[in-house]
Structures are given as structure tokens and as C-alpha cells.
Amino acid sequence: MQVNKIEEVDKLFEVEDEFKSTCLCFIFNFLPPYLISHLIVSCLREYKIASAQQQEGLFKDCCVFDVSECGCTKLLLVKYGSMIELQIWQWDKETPCQYEEIFNFIKEHFKLRKHTPSKGRWGGGRIADDVLPSHTCIGDDIERIRLIRNEMQHSGTFALDDARYHILITIIQAMLNRFDHHNNPAGDSYVNRLEEIRKMELKPKDFEDMKAQIQKGIT
């Protein structure tokens, strides 16, 4: 385990700013020094340590993980002062930004006047809940995708409480059931892929364990 500055980690992995996501930061009034080690160990249960130039990306208070099997997507986890930061690195230039991809997908359907929603027109609505539950055609689900995308993209706080998260997950799961029916995807179903993603959710017990460790460190 070596001590490296973040700039040196960037240089080691040759990460340009255009390939980096916005940082997700957790700021603590008191950050126990061992907490970052616990988080690194937890991530190791899901991901392998990334490497570059024949060197592993494991450093003091910092680790880089391979999220994708091909290594094109990596996760940076780092402790800096009283803050823990997470950032995604994405090198696959052939894959456009997810938000841009969704926008282009909706724009093409609008131009082609294809799969028009049940209400007879595109647009309107503020959140995905505004689309009636009884409206389940392809156009309706495209509208739901647009509204969910807008809600996340234009959020001023980049925050989602538990209640809202579960509402959106319920909407998304219903959509994916319909997508599985319409598309019959090769390999794993969309619903199963969502379930795999949800296995990474922070459970209440995980949160309570972390809180207990922090309180123990304070006392």
C-alpha cells in the first residue's frame, strides 16, 4: 500500500477530466480513520482492484476498482480530510453520455411520430407519476424515461430520499417487465439486471453498522 496524491493516481491511470463523473461527496463532522478501510473492504466483495502500468490501484485512504469486466469503467473511492469522495471514470468513447443517449432516443421518436403516448402527444408532465398507471404503451414508457431523466438531471441537490427512490424503482420495474415482453432481450432479462444492480443498495443494517462504528470512534 503506497501513499499517493490524487493527482498522481490520475497520472498513473491517465485519466482526463472528460472521462470523469461529478464527485459524490460525503462530509462528516467526525470521520473515524478506519471507516475508509471498511468501505474499501466492502467494495472488494463486489469489485476487483484496478491496475495500471503494472501497479495496483490500492493506496493509503484511496482505492480504484474495476466496475466493468473490460476495465473501461472504474470507481475511485478516496478519503480526503473529513470527506469521502466517489467518482466514476469512463473511458469508452463509443458510448455517449446516458442522458444524451436518452434525449436523442426521445427526439428521434418525436420526429418519426412513432409510438405516440396514449394521451396523443409528446411532452408535458413534471414527474413520471404524472403518466397514468393505466397508460402502458411503448410511448408512455418513453415519456416515463424522459421524466425520470429530467428529474435526475435537473435536481439541484442531487439527492433522492428513500420514499422517492422506492416510487421510482416501482415505476422502473413495471417498465422493465414490459420491455422484457416487447424486446425479449438476449441473455439476462432487464428485470434480472435491475435486481443485480439493487444488490448494491445500502441496507438499513449496513447504515446502522456504519453509524455504530462512527459513534464508537467518537467515544
Secondary structure, 3 states (H helix, E strand, C coil): CECCCHHHHHHHHCCCHHHECCCEEEECCCCCCCHHHHHHHHHHCCCEECEECCEECEECCEEEEECCCCCCEEEEEEEECCEEEEEEEECCCCCCCHHHHHHHHHHHHHHHCCCCCCCCCCCCCCCHHHCCCCCCCHHHHHHHHHHHHHHHHCCCCCCCCHHHHHHHHHHHHHHHHHHHHHHCCCCCCHHHHHHHHHCCCCCHHHHHHHHHHHHHHHC
